[in-house]
Amino acid sequence: MAGLGAAWALDRHPEKFTVHVFEAKGRLGGNGCTVDLPMEDGSHLPVDMAVTSFIPAVYHNFAALLRWCGIEAVPTRFSYAVEYQGSEYAHDTDSTLKRRYRRDLDAFLRMLRVLRAWNTLSKRPSRAATAANPFQYVSVRRVLDWWGISTGFRYAILKPISVNFVLATDIFEMPAALFCRYFDFFDIEASTPMMTWQGGTREIYRKMTAGFQDRVHLDRPVTAVLRDEHGVTIRDAAGCEERFDTVVMACNANQSLLALDRPSAWERALLGRVRYNSELHNHAVVHGDTSVLPADAADEMLATRSNFIRQYGTRPDNYEITYLMHNQQPWIREAGRHCLVTYNPERPVDPDTVVAREWFQHVAYDVRHMNALMPLFPRLQGRRRTWYCGAHTLVNSQELALVSGLSVARQLGAEFPFPDDQEARTWFNFYGRVVQGRAFRRV
C-alpha cells in the first residue's frame, strides 16, 4: 500500500511525473494481497490473506481512498477462539480459561483504564502531546508486571488474542501506549464489529494503478540501486538497467539495504537496525482443510468464529493461527464456501485443498524502534535522490502505510488527494511530519 500510494499520488500529475513500479513478485502489494479461491463452476472469489479489515474511526485516508476507488465498505465481525494446553478461551462465552484467569482479566481491564486516560494525549494530532505520554516509553511487559498480571494469562489469553491484530511476535516489548490503542477497537471479551472492503485488496490496487498499468513491472526484482549526482540507475535480476531521476524504496528496510549500492552511514545505521519478526505470521497457507480446527467444535467455529489460535509444543507462545476468511469477508460465506488461512501450520495441511502460500515479514515495534529509530528516518528522506516509505517508517496498518507513501509524493511535488476531508488532512499532516521531519510540506 505504501509504494502504490506514492505511485498513485504522483501519477495524478502526469505533466510532472512518469512513474514506474518494480515488483519482485508476480502480484502487487506487500502484506496486503489477494488470491483467487476456485469455485465449482470455474469462477473465482477474491480472498485476502493478511490485511482484511479496517477501522473507519481512525482510517481516515484509507476510507477516503476506498471512496475514490468506488469500493464499498462492508460490515464484518471478529470473533476469536483460543485452545491453550487443552483448555479454551472464546469471545462471548464463559470458557474454561476465562474462569481460570478472571482475576487477571479484571486486572488487565483496570490497567487499560489507566492507559486510556494517559492515551488521551496520544489521540491528538500533536507531537508534543504524544511525547508527554509516559507509557510511550514503557514496554507492555513492564506494565503487566506492575499490575501483577500472571504469566499464564499473558500466554493463554492476551498474546494469542493480540497477535491476530497486532501482527507481531514480540508484543510484550511494544510501547504500552501503542498496545493499548489496539484495545480501543478490539474487545478482549466480546466479538468486535469491523469493516472490510468489497472485492479484496487487489481491487484497490487495480483502481490505483489504472493510469500507469503499462509501467507496473511484475516479477522484476531489483538487485541494485546505483545513485549519482545526476540520477538513479535501477538494475534488475536479469542485469537490465533503467535510468530515473528519483527512487522511492517501498520495500522492507532490510531489503532496501541489500539493494542499495554504497549506502550511506545513516542508511546502514537505520535500515540495518530495523528488526523483523520471523515467527508468528511468517508462513501463510490458504486452504480448505478443516482438520486444523478442533474436531469437537469445527462446525461451530466454521459458522461463528473469525480466528482460531492453537498453542502447541513446549514453548508457551508457539501458536498456529487460522483465519476463517468466510467469516471475515462476507462474500465468501454468501457463496457457500469455507476458506481458511493458517499461519505457521504445525500439522500438515491437505495439499489437495491448498490454494496459495505466502511468506511475510513484520516489523518489531518495540520501545527502541518507536522512540529511537523512527524519529531518525527523516534524516534519510530525499538524500541522494532516495525516499523511503512503508511499515518501518510508521506503524503497520493500511492507513499509515498509505500515509507514508502519500507523504513521499507530497515532498516530491504531488498534491494531497483528499483536500476536502478535514480528518484525513489533519492526520496526514501529523503523520507526514513524523515520516518526513520538519521539511514536510503541510497541506
Protein Blocks (a to p, Z undefined) as FASTA:
>chain_A
ZZmmmmmmmmmmmmlpccddddfblcecjkbccdddddfkopacdddfklmbdcfklmmm
lmmmmmmnopacddddddddddeehiacdehiacfklmmmmmmmmmmmmmmmmmmmmmmm
mmpccfklmmmpmklmccfklmmmmnopafklmmmmmmmmmmmmnopaklmlpcfklmmm
mmmmbcfkbccdddddehijmlmmmmmmmmmmmmccghiacfbdcddfkbccdddfkopa
cddfbdcdfbdfklmmmmpghiafklmmmmmmpccdfkeokbccddfbfklpcfklmmmm
mmmpmbdcddehjbfklccddddfklmmmmlmmnopacdddehifbdcdfklpmbdcddd
dddddfklmmmmmmmmmmmgopahiacedjklmccdfklmmmmmmmmmmmnopacfblml
mklmmmmmmmmmmmnommlccZZ
